[in-house]
Every structure is written in C-alpha cells, then in structure tokens.
Amino acid sequence: MLKLVSLERLLRRRLIHAPDGEDSSDIELLAACREEFHRRLKVYHAWKSKNKKRNDDGSDMRAPKSITDYAEQNPAPPTTAQHQEVAMNRQQRYFRIPFIRPADQYKDPQNKKKGWWYAHFDGPWIARQMELHPDKQPIVLVAGKDDMEMCELSLEETGLTRKRGAEILPRQFEEIWERCDGMQYLKKAIENKQARPTYATAMLQSLLK
C-alpha cells in the first residue's frame, strides 16, 4: 500500500517537472495507480469487516451506511474509475449527507442529534472528508494521511450523484472546511509530506506562495 502511494507521488513529480507538459500515458498510469491503491484498500476493509468483533460499535465507519449499502447492491465494473478519471479530467464535486453512527443511534433513537458527512471528490476519488456530530469535535481527513479512515469507494460506487440534494457548492464545503480548521490540518499534512497530491493540496500551495 505504501509503495503505491510512493509511486503516485513519484509520477506526480514527473508530471510537474515534465518539460513538454503532461503526457497522456503518464496520466493514465497515475489513474491506474490510484485505482489499484483503492482496490487494495477495499480488500483490506472487507477483510477487516469480516473479522470484526460482534460487539463492534461502528466507530470505524468511514462513510454513512446508505453509501456502503448502495455500493454493495450496485457493484461497479472494475475498470470504471480509471476510465472515468481520464474522461472527467479530475472534475471537482462536493457532497453533504446525514450521518449517524450506530452507537449514537441507540442513544438518540429519534435522530434529534443528526450528524453530517462531507466529501470532496477529486475526479472519482475522495480528497477531503469531514464529519460533524453534535457535542463532538469535528473530524477532518485528507487523502494520503488519513486513507485508512476515509471512504475508499469511487464516486460512482457511492451513488452520491444520484442522491437528491446531496451535492453542494464548492463554497459551501470550503466554508465548513475552514471553520473546522481544515486548511491548517491540510497545510501541516503537506509540510510533513503526508498529503497525497490532489486539487486541494495544489490550491492551498498556490495560496501560500
């Protein structure tokens, strides 16, 4: 898994410093690396889920149940994400949906203390993720540093684009991201070389120049 991340960073540096600009074969190879990385991440999480304890409280949920249920019921073709990334040219999309962890649901059966799950997808893969729950500290996550805690599914697999009212404007995401100290968190991850290069890291680095 770490080798895949290192390979992606190496290829990203190659694209940045290439004298003739981006080469289509490099872009396709980058997309293939990202897809293989997420495929292995899915295998790991499937194994972990299969072997988890019966009294598990769902504290390791990486996305709302509606998303994982959709992915299980609507498996995407294995090569969809790679071709989608090249075709989409890394389109940026932002989403917000309700999120209540199983442990909290038992404490609040009326769902009066509903939480929210925010996601920023850079092409088919998630780049930033947030969780906001009442009476709890916000959770901010970035690709690279927090892969094990983030949604491993592609945008197509999540079904988010088909959920009415789920997609939000970039500024709506960014307002919450800044309010939750996401910029500082991402900046520190970049400085420590933990953040995977994404649209978000590129935008923050350009602001800091």
C-alpha positions as CSV (number, residue, x, y, z in Angstrom):
1,M,0.0,0.0,0.0
2,L,2.8,2.4,0.9
3,K,4.6,1.5,-2.4
4,L,1.5,2.6,-4.3
5,V,1.4,6.0,-2.6
6,S,5.1,6.5,-3.2
7,L,4.7,5.6,-6.9
8,E,1.9,8.0,-7.2
9,R,3.9,10.8,-5.7
10,L,6.9,10.0,-7.9
11,L,4.7,10.1,-11.0
12,R,3.1,13.4,-9.9
13,R,6.6,15.0,-9.6
14,R,7.3,13.7,-13.1
15,L,4.2,15.4,-14.4
16,I,5.0,18.7,-12.7
17,H,8.6,18.8,-14.0
18,A,8.0,17.4,-17.4
19,P,9.3,20.0,-20.0
20,D,6.6,19.2,-22.6
21,G,3.7,19.2,-20.2
22,E,1.5,16.3,-19.2
23,D,1.8,13.1,-21.2
24,S,-1.4,11.1,-21.7
25,S,0.4,7.8,-20.9
26,D,1.6,9.2,-17.5
27,I,-2.0,10.4,-16.7
28,E,-3.4,7.0,-17.5
29,L,-0.7,5.3,-15.4
30,L,-1.4,7.7,-12.5
31,A,-5.1,6.8,-12.8
32,A,-4.3,3.1,-12.8
33,C,-2.1,3.5,-9.7
34,R,-4.9,5.3,-7.8
35,E,-7.4,2.7,-8.8
36,E,-5.2,-0.2,-7.7
37,F,-4.5,1.6,-4.4
38,H,-8.2,1.9,-3.7
39,R,-8.8,-1.7,-4.8
40,R,-6.4,-2.9,-2.2
41,L,-7.9,-0.6,0.3
42,K,-11.3,-2.1,-0.3
43,V,-9.9,-5.6,0.1
44,Y,-8.3,-4.7,3.4
45,H,-11.5,-3.1,4.7
46,A,-13.6,-6.1,3.5
47,W,-11.3,-8.5,5.4
48,K,-11.4,-6.2,8.5
49,S,-15.2,-6.1,8.4
50,K,-15.5,-9.8,8.0
51,N,-13.3,-10.4,11.1
52,K,-14.6,-7.6,13.4
53,K,-16.0,-8.4,16.8
54,R,-19.7,-9.0,17.2
55,N,-20.0,-6.2,19.7
56,D,-18.4,-3.7,17.3
57,D,-20.0,-0.2,17.8
58,G,-19.3,1.0,14.3
59,S,-16.8,3.6,15.5
60,D,-14.6,2.8,12.4
61,M,-17.3,3.6,9.9
62,R,-15.7,5.6,7.1
63,A,-18.9,6.7,5.4
64,P,-22.7,6.7,6.1
65,K,-24.4,3.3,5.9
66,S,-26.5,4.5,2.9
67,I,-23.3,4.8,0.8
68,T,-21.9,1.4,1.7
69,D,-25.3,-0.3,1.2
70,Y,-25.5,1.3,-2.2
71,A,-22.0,0.1,-3.2
72,E,-22.9,-3.5,-2.1
73,Q,-26.1,-3.5,-4.0
74,N,-24.7,-1.9,-7.1
75,P,-21.2,-3.1,-7.8
76,A,-19.4,-1.0,-10.4
77,P,-17.4,-2.5,-13.3
78,P,-13.8,-3.0,-12.2
79,T,-12.3,-0.5,-14.8
80,T,-14.9,2.2,-14.4
81,A,-13.0,4.6,-12.1
82,Q,-9.8,4.6,-14.2
83,H,-11.5,5.5,-17.5
84,Q,-13.8,7.9,-15.6
85,E,-10.8,9.8,-14.1
86,V,-9.2,10.3,-17.6
87,A,-12.6,11.3,-19.1
88,M,-13.6,13.6,-16.2
89,N,-10.3,15.4,-16.3
90,R,-10.4,15.4,-12.4
91,Q,-13.7,17.2,-12.0
92,Q,-14.2,18.5,-8.5
93,R,-17.5,17.7,-6.8
94,Y,-18.7,18.2,-3.2
95,F,-21.4,16.4,-1.2
96,R,-23.2,16.5,2.2
97,I,-25.4,13.8,3.6
98,P,-26.7,12.9,7.1
99,F,-24.5,10.6,9.1
100,I,-25.5,8.9,12.4
101,R,-23.1,6.3,13.8
102,P,-24.7,3.1,15.2
103,A,-23.6,3.8,18.7
104,D,-25.2,7.3,18.6
105,Q,-28.4,6.0,17.1
106,Y,-29.1,3.8,20.1
107,K,-28.6,6.8,22.4
108,D,-30.8,9.0,20.3
109,P,-33.5,6.9,18.6
110,Q,-35.4,10.0,17.5
111,N,-32.4,11.2,15.5
112,K,-32.6,14.6,17.0
113,K,-28.8,14.9,17.1
114,K,-28.2,14.2,13.5
115,G,-24.6,14.5,12.2
116,W,-23.3,15.4,8.7
117,W,-20.8,13.8,6.4
118,Y,-19.0,16.0,3.9
119,A,-16.9,14.8,1.0
120,H,-14.8,16.4,-1.7
121,F,-14.1,14.2,-4.7
122,D,-11.2,15.0,-6.9
123,G,-12.2,13.1,-10.0
124,P,-13.5,9.7,-9.0
125,W,-11.6,9.5,-5.6
126,I,-12.1,11.3,-2.4
127,A,-9.6,14.1,-1.5
128,R,-11.1,15.5,1.7
129,Q,-13.7,14.3,4.2
130,M,-15.4,15.8,7.2
131,E,-17.7,14.5,10.0
132,L,-19.7,16.9,12.1
133,H,-21.6,15.4,15.1
134,P,-23.4,17.3,17.8
135,D,-21.5,17.6,21.1
136,K,-18.3,16.3,19.4
137,Q,-15.2,17.7,17.9
138,P,-15.3,18.0,14.0
139,I,-13.3,15.3,12.2
140,V,-11.3,16.4,9.2
141,L,-9.4,14.0,7.0
142,V,-7.2,14.3,3.9
143,A,-6.1,11.8,1.3
144,G,-2.7,10.3,1.9
145,K,-2.5,10.9,5.6
146,D,-5.9,9.5,6.6
147,D,-6.6,6.9,3.9
148,M,-7.5,4.2,6.4
149,E,-10.2,6.4,7.9
150,M,-11.7,7.7,4.7
151,C,-14.2,6.4,2.2
152,E,-12.4,4.0,-0.1
153,L,-15.2,3.9,-2.7
154,S,-15.1,5.7,-6.1
155,L,-17.7,8.5,-6.7
156,E,-19.6,6.2,-9.0
157,E,-19.7,3.4,-6.4
158,T,-21.1,5.7,-3.7
159,G,-24.2,6.6,-5.6
160,L,-23.9,10.2,-4.3
161,T,-24.5,11.7,-7.7
162,R,-27.9,10.1,-7.7
163,K,-28.9,11.3,-4.2
164,R,-31.3,14.3,-4.4
165,G,-29.9,17.2,-2.5
166,A,-26.6,15.6,-1.7
167,E,-24.4,17.7,-4.0
168,I,-23.4,21.1,-2.7
169,L,-21.5,24.1,-4.0
170,P,-17.7,24.3,-3.5
171,R,-18.0,27.4,-1.3
172,Q,-20.5,25.5,1.0
173,F,-17.9,22.8,1.6
174,E,-15.0,25.3,1.9
175,E,-16.8,27.4,4.5
176,I,-17.3,24.4,6.8
177,W,-13.7,23.2,6.0
178,E,-12.2,26.5,7.1
179,R,-14.5,26.7,10.1
180,C,-13.2,23.3,11.2
181,D,-9.5,24.3,10.8
182,G,-9.2,22.1,7.7
183,M,-6.8,24.4,6.0
184,Q,-4.4,24.2,8.9
185,Y,-4.7,20.4,9.0
186,L,-4.0,20.1,5.3
187,K,-1.1,22.5,5.5
188,K,0.5,20.5,8.2
189,A,0.0,17.3,6.3
190,I,1.6,18.8,3.2
191,E,4.6,20.1,5.3
192,N,5.1,16.6,6.8
193,K,4.8,15.1,3.3
194,Q,1.8,13.0,4.4
195,A,-0.8,14.5,2.0
196,R,-1.3,12.9,-1.4
197,P,-1.2,15.4,-4.3
198,T,-4.8,16.5,-5.1
199,Y,-6.7,19.5,-6.3
200,A,-7.0,20.7,-2.7
201,T,-3.2,20.5,-2.0
202,A,-2.5,22.3,-5.2
203,M,-4.9,25.1,-4.4
204,L,-3.6,25.5,-0.9
205,Q,0.0,25.5,-2.0
206,S,-0.8,28.2,-4.6
207,L,-2.4,30.4,-1.9
208,L,0.7,30.1,0.3
209,K,3.1,31.2,-2.4
